[in-house]
Amino acid sequence: MRRFSRWLCLSLGIQFIVAGNLWAAGGAGGFSMEVVWQIIAFGLLAFFLAKMLKKPMGAFLVKRRDEIRGSLDQASKKESEAQKVFGEWEKKLEAMSQEIRDLHETIRGEGEEERQKIVERAQEEGERVRKQAQIIAEHEVKKARMALKKEMVDLSLEMAEKLLKEKIQPQDQERLVHEYIGRMRGVR
């Protein structure tokens, strides 16, 4: 109210000064009653408006100030919550990025280990197949040698039989039989 009273007094003072200068320049000698009544009416109107609107206007301004303050507080809280959530999500994103990097490294390591195992198994399998092929080859060579020896023996017997049939006379045959029987008796 003091501010309003000061403001009212200041505005009336300015009006008197300006009106006095204007009347002095116009040649009229002072205030006319009409101007005085207008000033009084204005003052009363301002006074009554100030008295009538002081409480509702004050309450409105206090309420509006509180609403603005509440809105600012709420906005500040929401901003801090948003910053907190943003920080949490940044941490989660960084953790997930690190987890992805770790997973890539793990997969790469496991892949390398699996590749190494496959190479080792392939080398072992190759060595086993080579040894098995060598054993089979040696067996086949032995088998072929035995078959060759048997065939040589068979051929030798055939040739010996042929030669004996051609060269042995009946008296030689009789002599050989007697020698064989004699040896058999001696063995008993």
C-alpha positions in Angstrom: 0.0 0.0 0.0 2.9 2.4 0.7 4.2 1.9 -2.8 0.8 2.6 -4.2 0.5 5.8 -2.1 3.9 7.0 -3.1 3.1 6.2 -6.7 -0.2 8.1 -6.5 1.4 11.1 -4.8 4.1 11.2 -7.4 1.7 11.0 -10.3 -0.5 13.8 -8.9 2.6 15.9 -8.3 3.7 15.4 -11.9 0.2 16.3 -13.1 0.1 19.5 -11.1 3.5 20.6 -12.3 2.7 19.8 -16.0 -0.8 21.3 -15.7 0.6 24.4 -14.1 3.1 24.9 -16.9 0.5 24.3 -19.5 -2.0 26.8 -17.9 0.8 29.4 -17.5 1.6 29.1 -21.2 -2.1 29.4 -22.2 -2.6 32.6 -20.3 -5.1 31.2 -17.9 -4.4 32.1 -14.4 -4.3 28.9 -12.4 -6.3 25.8 -12.0 -9.8 25.6 -13.2 -12.3 23.9 -11.0 -13.0 21.3 -13.7 -9.4 20.1 -13.6 -9.4 20.1 -9.9 -12.5 17.9 -9.8 -11.0 15.6 -12.4 -7.9 15.2 -10.3 -10.0 14.6 -7.2 -12.2 12.1 -9.1 -9.1 10.3 -10.4 -7.5 10.2 -7.0 -10.7 8.8 -5.4 -11.0 6.3 -8.2 -7.4 5.2 -7.7 -7.9 5.1 -4.0 -11.0 2.9 -4.1 -9.6 0.7 -6.8 -6.5 0.2 -4.6 -8.6 -0.5 -1.6 -11.0 -2.9 -3.5 -8.4 -4.7 -5.5 -5.7 -4.9 -2.9 -6.7 -8.2 -1.3 -7.9 -10.0 -4.5 -5.0 -8.7 -6.5 -2.5 -9.5 -3.7 -4.0 -13.0 -3.3 -3.9 -13.5 -7.1 -0.3 -12.4 -7.3 0.8 -14.5 -4.3 -1.0 -17.5 -5.8 0.5 -16.9 -9.2 4.0 -16.5 -7.6 3.5 -19.7 -5.7 2.3 -21.5 -8.9 5.3 -20.2 -10.8 7.6 -21.2 -7.9 6.0 -24.7 -7.8 6.3 -25.1 -11.5 10.0 -24.1 -11.4 10.6 -26.5 -8.5 8.8 -29.2 -10.3 10.7 -28.5 -13.5 13.9 -28.5 -11.5 13.0 -31.9 -9.9 12.1 -33.3 -13.3 15.3 -32.0 -14.8 17.4 -33.6 -12.0 15.4 -36.8 -12.4 16.0 -36.7 -16.1 19.7 -36.1 -15.6 19.8 -39.0 -13.1 18.0 -41.3 -15.6 20.2 -40.1 -18.4 23.3 -40.9 -16.3 21.9 -44.3 -15.5 21.3 -45.0 -19.2 24.7 -43.8 -20.1 26.2 -46.2 -17.5 24.0 -49.0 -18.8 25.0 -48.2 -22.4 28.7 -48.2 -21.5 28.3 -51.4 -19.6 26.5 -53.0 -22.5 29.2 -51.8 -24.9 31.9 -53.2 -22.6 29.9 -56.5 -22.4 29.6 -56.6 -26.2 33.4 -56.0 -26.5 34.0 -58.8 -23.9 31.6 -61.1 -25.7 33.4 -60.4 -29.0 36.8 -61.2 -27.4 35.4 -64.4 -25.8 33.8 -65.5 -29.1 37.0 -64.7 -30.9 39.1 -66.6 -28.3 36.7 -69.6 -28.4 36.8 -69.6 -32.2 40.6 -69.5 -32.2 40.6 -72.4 -29.6 38.1 -74.4 -31.7 40.1 -73.7 -34.9 43.3 -74.9 -33.1 41.4 -78.1 -31.9 40.2 -78.8 -35.4 43.7 -78.4 -36.8 45.1 -80.7 -34.1 42.4 -83.3 -34.7 43.0 -83.0 -38.5 46.7 -83.5 -38.0 46.1 -86.4 -35.6 43.6 -88.0 -38.1 46.0 -87.4 -40.9 48.8 -89.1 -38.9 46.5 -92.0 -38.0 45.4 -92.4 -41.6 49.1 -92.3 -42.7 50.1 -94.9 -40.2 47.1 -97.1 -41.1 47.9 -96.7 -44.8 51.6 -97.7 -44.0 50.4 -100.7 -42.0 48.1 -101.7 -44.8 50.8 -101.2 -47.4 53.3 -103.3 -45.4 50.6 -106.0 -45.0 49.9 -105.9 -48.7 53.6 -106.1 -49.5 54.0 -109.1 -47.2 50.9 -110.7 -48.7 52.2 -110.1 -52.2 55.6 -111.5 -51.2 53.9 -114.6 -49.8 51.8 -115.0 -52.9 54.9 -114.5 -55.0 56.9 -117.1 -53.0 54.0 -119.5 -53.2 53.8 -119.0 -57.0 57.6 -119.4 -57.2 57.4 -122.7 -55.2 54.5 -123.9 -57.3 56.3 -123.0 -60.5 59.5 -124.6 -59.2 57.6 -127.8 -58.3 56.0 -127.9 -61.7 59.3 -127.4 -63.4 61.0 -130.0 -61.2 58.2 -132.4 -61.8 58.5 -131.8 -65.5 62.3 -132.2 -65.4 61.9 -135.3 -63.3 59.4 -136.8 -65.7 61.7 -136.1 -68.6 65.0 -137.2 -67.0 64.0 -140.0 -64.6 64.1 -143.5 -66.0 62.1 -146.3 -64.5 65.2 -147.8 -62.8 66.0 -144.4 -61.2 62.4 -144.2 -59.9 62.7 -147.7 -58.3 66.0 -146.7 -56.7 64.5 -143.5 -55.2 61.5 -145.4 -53.8 63.8 -147.9 -52.1 66.0 -145.1 -50.7 62.9 -143.3 -49.4 61.5 -146.4 -47.7 64.9 -147.1 -46.1 65.1 -143.7 -44.7 61.6 -144.0 -43.3 62.5 -147.3 -41.6 65.5 -145.6 -40.0 63.4 -142.8 -38.7 61.1 -145.1 -36.8 
